[in-house]
Amino acid sequence: MQYVYGALLLHSSGKAIDEQGLTTVLTAAGAQPDAAQVKVLLASLEGVNIADVLAKAETVTVAAAPAAAAASDKKEGGGAAKKEEKEEKGVTEEEAAEGLSALFG
């Protein structure tokens, strides 16, 4: 994963994503880069427009966030009112302490 982060750092700073640059970034971060893994990453990034991939990922994330919130709200059954009701029906501290004392004799 650190190799991908290094490539993203080079991309965001406007530098060329090449073997020397990636090795330099990883070394500066305190990692000991493996030349074979650097070459594999560079080969897999060949022909990839990183800006487009990041833009698509951002769009998917932004579109998924409201849907996830709505699904979570439906799952909980309506939100805050139900949550407060559940908290009121919760176990008191005394009841919890009694239960724990049964465990430890």
C-alpha positions as CSV (number, residue, x, y, z in Angstrom):
1,M,0.0,0.0,0.0
2,Q,2.9,2.3,0.7
3,Y,3.9,2.1,-2.9
4,V,0.5,3.3,-4.0
5,Y,0.6,6.1,-1.5
6,G,4.0,7.1,-2.8
7,A,2.6,7.2,-6.3
8,L,-0.3,9.4,-5.2
9,L,2.0,11.7,-3.4
10,L,4.1,12.1,-6.6
11,H,1.0,12.7,-8.6
12,S,-0.4,15.3,-6.2
13,S,2.9,17.2,-6.2
14,G,3.0,17.2,-10.0
15,K,6.1,15.1,-10.2
16,A,6.6,12.2,-12.7
17,I,5.8,8.8,-11.3
18,D,8.9,6.9,-12.2
19,E,11.2,4.4,-10.5
20,Q,13.6,7.0,-9.1
21,G,10.9,9.3,-7.8
22,L,8.9,6.5,-6.1
23,T,12.1,5.0,-4.6
24,T,13.0,8.5,-3.3
25,V,9.6,9.1,-1.7
26,L,9.5,5.7,-0.1
27,T,13.1,6.1,1.3
28,A,12.3,9.5,2.6
29,A,9.2,8.0,4.4
30,G,11.5,5.5,6.1
31,A,10.6,2.5,4.0
32,Q,13.0,0.2,2.3
33,P,11.6,0.0,-1.2
34,D,11.7,-3.3,-3.1
35,A,12.8,-2.6,-6.7
36,A,10.6,-5.4,-8.0
37,Q,7.5,-4.0,-6.3
38,V,8.3,-0.5,-7.6
39,K,8.5,-1.9,-11.2
40,V,5.2,-3.9,-10.8
41,L,3.4,-0.8,-9.6
42,L,4.8,1.4,-12.4
43,A,3.8,-1.3,-14.9
44,S,0.2,-1.4,-13.5
45,L,-0.1,2.3,-13.6
46,E,1.0,2.5,-17.3
47,G,-1.7,4.1,-19.3
48,V,-3.8,5.0,-16.3
49,N,-5.0,8.6,-15.9
50,I,-4.7,9.0,-12.1
51,A,-6.7,12.3,-12.1
52,D,-9.7,10.6,-13.8
53,V,-9.6,7.6,-11.5
54,L,-9.5,9.8,-8.4
55,A,-12.4,12.0,-9.8
56,K,-14.5,8.9,-10.4
57,A,-13.7,7.5,-6.9
58,E,-14.7,10.8,-5.4
59,T,-18.0,10.8,-7.3
60,V,-18.8,7.3,-6.2
61,T,-18.0,8.1,-2.6
62,V,-20.1,11.3,-2.6
63,A,-23.0,9.5,-4.2
64,A,-22.8,6.6,-1.8
65,A,-22.7,8.6,1.4
66,P,-26.3,9.8,1.4
67,A,-27.6,6.4,0.4
68,A,-25.7,4.8,3.2
69,A,-27.1,7.3,5.7
70,A,-30.6,6.7,4.5
71,A,-30.2,2.9,4.7
72,S,-28.8,3.3,8.3
73,D,-31.7,5.4,9.3
74,K,-34.2,2.9,7.9
75,K,-32.4,0.1,9.6
76,E,-32.6,1.9,13.0
77,G,-36.3,2.4,12.4
78,G,-36.7,6.1,12.2
79,G,-33.8,7.8,13.9
80,A,-33.5,9.8,17.1
81,A,-36.8,9.2,18.8
82,K,-36.3,5.4,18.7
83,K,-32.7,5.7,19.9
84,E,-33.7,7.8,22.9
85,E,-36.4,5.3,23.7
86,K,-33.9,2.4,23.7
87,E,-31.5,4.4,26.0
88,E,-34.3,4.9,28.5
89,K,-35.1,1.2,28.6
90,G,-31.4,0.4,29.1
91,V,-29.9,-1.3,32.2
92,T,-29.1,0.9,35.2
93,E,-25.6,1.0,36.6
94,E,-26.8,-0.9,39.7
95,E,-28.3,-3.7,37.6
96,A,-25.1,-3.9,35.6
97,A,-23.0,-4.1,38.7
98,E,-25.2,-6.9,40.1
99,G,-24.7,-8.8,36.9
100,L,-20.9,-8.4,37.0
101,S,-20.7,-9.4,40.7
102,A,-22.4,-12.7,39.7
103,L,-19.5,-13.3,37.4
104,F,-16.8,-12.8,40.0
105,G,-18.6,-14.3,43.0
